[in-house]
Amino acid sequence: MQLHKSTPSTRLSGGRVRGVRPAARPLKVQNAIPLKVMISGAPAAGKGTQCEKIVDRYNLIHISVGDILREEVKNGTAAGTKAKDFMDKGML
């Protein structure tokens, strides 16, 4: 499978192309507990960037609690009102 046009000099053994990684294949594990990954860190630490890479690489689903809470606050739901109280106090 060729991922892009390249010159013969960029080819590696096994037909791989230097600097290009093929898309991840889903893991084939029987009777396994589903993989769960949690990423935490300070604001603007790159959590979203890393999550995008992990989702693409391992075919996982990304759930952002922060995005969910901000949406609830925006919509004025009961959960959003409660979350906003915590957010305003710096407790979340």
Secondary structure by P-SEA (a helix, b strand, c coil): ccccccccccccccccccccccccccccccccccbbbbbbbccccaaaaaaaaaaaacbbbbbbaaaaaaaaaaaccaaaaaaaaaaaaccc
